[in-house]
Amino acid sequence: MRFYLENKDSVLQKCKSTSKGLSSEEAAARLERNGKNKLAEENRVPLWKRLLAQLSDPMTIILLVAAILSGVTAAYSGESYADVFIILFVVIVNAILGVLQESKAEKAMEALKKMTAATSKVYRNGEITSVKSEDLAVGDVVLLEAGDSVPADCRVLESVSMKAEESSLTGESVPVEKATDALPLNGQKDISLGDRTNMVFMGSTIVYGRGKAVVTAVGMDTEMGKIASVLVNAKHNLTPLQIKMKQLSKILTWLVIGICAVIFVFSLIRSGNFSEKSIINVFMIAISLAVAAIPEGLAAVVTIVLSIGVSNMSKRNAIIRRLTAVETLGCAQVICTDKTGTLTQNRMTVVDHFTDSESVLATALALCSDSRLGHDGKAIGEPTENALVNYATSLGLKKNELEESAPRVGEIPFDSGRKMMSTVHPTQEGFIQYTKGAPDVILKHCTCVYKGGREIPLTPEMRSQILGENKRMADKALRVLGSAFRRYSTKPSSYKSSDMEEKLTFIGLVGMIDPVRPEVEAAVNECRGAGIRVNMITGDHKDTAAAIASQLGILKDPSQAITGAELDDLSDEKLEKNVDKYTVFARVQPEHKVRIVNAWKKRGMITAMTGDGVNDAPAIKSADIGVGMGITGTDVTKNVADMILADDNFATIVSAVEEGRRVYDNIRKAIQFLLSSNISEVISIFVATMIGFTILKPAHLLWINLITDCFPALALGLEKKENGLMSRSPRNPKEGFFARGMGADLIYQGVLISIVTLVSYFVGHFMEHGVWEIAESPDGMTMAFLTLSMAEIFHSFNMRSQRNSIFSLHCQNKALLGAMLGSLVLTSVVIFVPPLANAFGFMKISAEEYFTAMLLAFSVIPVVEIVKFFQRKLERRR
């Protein structure tokens, strides 16, 4: 029910309560009937189910198939089961990493529960008592004062200058002053959450004054409960990388099945021998090709490259909670960002003033405030008054020192009806009263103005000038306060507003705002250069949001700003169609943020959502990439986010996007390297089988795939960013791994490596027997193994850039050089150390054969360089 539209008596009647609350019996009955005032708990997914979900990934299934095939090979050949254990180790590590990295919804729920008050002061049986907040029922009347957490959604019955901090729920950067009267609709369909000034909400905090309110909603029926419900129901979608990996896994699965079937049938028909031994031999050949086709190290390489990206991002103050979020950032096309605490500092600050004496103005405002300076020199209290005390401090006027010389001896507290506050302090001449409040109200009570060190009569021209300055500041979306004083020869005997707040002397005006972070404007510009749209989504008023957005270059035209009330008039379909017309969404509620994020996602845009408040959590969880603030962010936001900014710096997002793009480029390079290598192995085995000789055994292929190939692939993950990385548009999330010519590249590169491998085999046979013929050759097999291993190693250098020459890259990849040396040593050890050579079936080859095989392997570099040259030339023509 919309209790904010009802008067107090009507609300109490509908809640079946009185101004003295409920009886203990009635409260107990309502608790029994409606349940506790706490958020529902989500069923936790057992650990074994999480592990099973990780093992059901297609790439993991392929690895398990590879392990089974390797086990079959070992069983029939009598070879070691080491390969089986290696693959299973990779699978287990991947599964554990996945479980540890995934965010868990129950953490968000626990954080939400922690934000609720533990106990509350409430009327029971007509007397004030303290009860557990979870035992509150609709109709209970609670007492609230500064420092209290609001335990439930309540309609305000009494307010003595009561203000509530609701920024984490509504996005409103300034505490909201609470009133008791019913709110008018004024032609609106409804009143936004931030404008319901006669309501207080679960999870908010009273920062000033005191009041009394009747509970209108508890538990999951509160605004906080609605957010909790959204968090429970929201599900993480697959990231672009996960989608592409699943697609790649399916392709590889069908490729393996196809290769096995074709080779098995063809070889069996070709041999014409259908005996059990022949069938087993043919099956072993098919297994060899299956092993060759499966990139056993791919899943591990992708996981480790992403982990390296996580480590790099942490050094840039971006903490990643989901591995795949690293890559998702790289293709972000839209960043929807909260304003308060994200683009701004979440700290009201005086940024403008109008006065003849700034020191007198600052002194008046500091003394006429209830905020105080803490031991660390920072103001403690209500944010607006903190800004005034900090303003005075910036001028060398510390409040504690001001109060020592002029302590407060009397006051008239702030009242929403008067819109003023006054305090009285002793001076050498007597006493002085400082008054602050709304400029137009202050001015109505002024007869003089302080100018040139004296009080002079306030003329109509001066009044007009002051009002003009007030409008100038207000047009900049500043919150403006006026200040005045009045002198007394003796201490006032009466502290009535009607007696004291008259015949005032006007001092000046200050304008304050939650200022933007100094680094944000450059970050927004960099986003624009990278083809990324930035949307501001805030609970603040439209004028304030538009002013900040214009300052940052987010808003170019006033028509690009829209309010939550206007969003309510748009259907989901219409919003999806028109969402690109807006860059600022003001006065929005949590459900609006989710609608905006989903509208972008429905348009196929990879969307990031940043924020720090509870009100941001549903949208953060719904987005492709959720970004929480590490310093000002609530636990709820952090727990649902994929990435947390440790420095709350919007510019860090841009650095993370850059790292995400680099990571994806490197994953793509590693995939191209591994698949082109596997294609070369498949072609080599296939051709050899068709012709009628054994070029390599399954154990040789597993060694290459798991040992020799993995190190260079990991080293490619450390490749530095290429020039122009942040000047290109975000990639299309629907773009497959094989887009932009990668499919054609890996095919010709795979064919190239297989050719040099086959040539090496025949050269080895010739150098062993002195004749060119198709026959089994131990030397040929050894040379083919060496050439294939090293050709793939040398080819990894080609993969440092898809199109640019490796000789044009300015920085060296030391890890890749180390991988080459390590692979060279390991390959040579396998060939030349007798026990290992015997286990693999290798022959000791001569130095001439060794260097011939190495020369053939190295030839892949100049050939690929020549192809790249013509590819660059063709692209320039296009």
Number of C-alpha atoms within 10 A of each C-alpha: 9 11 21 22 18 18 16 22 13 13 25 23 11 14 18 13 20 17 19 18 26 23 16 14 11 17 20 16 13 17 17 11 10 13 17 18 24 21 22 16 14 17 9 9 11 8 10 9 10 16 17 12 13 20 20 11 15 18 24 24 16 20 23 19 17 25 22 15 19 26 19 16 22 18 12 11 10 9 15 15 15 13 19 21 14 14 23 18 12 19 23 15 12 20 20 14 17 20 17 13 14 14 18 15 23 18 16 25 24 17 17 22 21 13 20 22 19 14 17 22 19 26 24 21 15 15 11 15 13 13 15 14 21 21 18 28 29 23 28 28 30 28 21 25 21 17 14 19 23 27 30 34 25 27 32 29 24 21 21 18 18 25 25 28 25 27 25 25 25 24 31 23 25 22 19 22 20 26 23 19 16 19 17 12 10 8 6 10 11 14 18 16 22 20 17 21 21 26 23 28 26 23 24 24 26 25 22 23 20 20 22 22 28 32 26 26 23 28 25 18 18 21 22 27 24 17 24 28 19 19 23 19 13 17 12 15 13 13 19 22 21 15 15 18 20 16 16 16 19 15 11 20 19 11 15 20 13 13 17 23 15 12 21 21 14 15 22 18 11 11 12 10 12 12 10 9 10 15 17 14 16 22 20 21 23 26 24 26 26 27 27 29 27 27 25 30 22 25 19 19 25 26 19 18 25 24 20 18 26 27 14 15 24 16 10 17 19 26 23 23 20 21 24 26 23 32 27 25 31 24 25 26 23 21 25 28 24 26 29 29 27 25 28 22 20 21 19 22 24 23 15 13 20 17 20 15 14 17 14 20 26 30 22 26 27 29 28 25 24 15 22 22 17 11 8 6 11 14 20 17 20 22 21 21 21 24 25 29 32 26 22 25 20 11 12 11 18 21 25 17 10 15 15 9 12 18 16 16 13 17 18 16 19 19 16 16 8 14 16 22 21 25 23 26 22 20 14 8 10 12 18 23 26 27 30 27 23 18 22 16 15 23 23 12 15 21 17 23 24 21 16 9 9 9 14 14 14 16 12 9 9 13 19 11 12 21 16 12 19 25 14 14 21 16 13 16 20 24 21 23 23 27 29 30 26 19 19 15 12 11 16 16 7 10 15 11 15 8 10 16 23 15 16 23 27 31 27 28 27 27 22 24 25 26 19 21 18 14 13 19 19 15 19 22 16 17 23 17 14 21 18 22 18 23 23 26 31 32 31 25 19 20 17 19 24 27 18 23 23 14 13 20 15 23 22 14 11 15 11 16 22 20 21 24 18 14 18 14 11 13 11 16 11 12 19 19 14 13 17 14 12 17 24 27 28 28 24 28 23 25 16 21 27 21 18 22 26 21 22 23 18 13 12 13 20 27 26 29 30 31 34 33 25 30 29 34 35 30 33 32 27 27 29 26 28 29 33 32 26 21 15 19 22 23 24 28 31 29 23 29 34 28 28 29 28 18 15 26 24 24 22 21 25 22 19 27 24 19 25 25 24 24 30 23 24 27 27 20 24 27 24 25 26 27 22 26 32 28 24 28 28 24 21 26 26 20 16 18 19 13 11 15 15 21 27 24 20 23 21 19 25 25 16 25 25 19 18 23 30 23 23 30 28 25 24 30 29 20 22 18 16 14 8 8 15 23 13 10 16 21 14 14 19 12 11 17 19 16 10 11 12 17 15 12 18 22 16 16 24 26 20 20 30 27 17 24 30 23 18 29 30 25 22 26 24 16 17 16 12 10 11 12 10 13 15 15 20 21 25 31 27 29 34 28 25 26 29 30 28 27 26 28 29 21 24 27 21 25 24 26 20 18 18 17 18 16 10 8 14 9 9 13 17 12 17 24 16 14 23 23 13 16 22 16 12 14 19 14 13 18 24 16 12 15 11 13 17 14 12 19 17 22 18 17 18 12 9 10 20 18 14 17 28 20 16 22 25 19 16 22 16 11 13 19 17 11 14 19 13 12 16 14 11 10 9 8 7 6
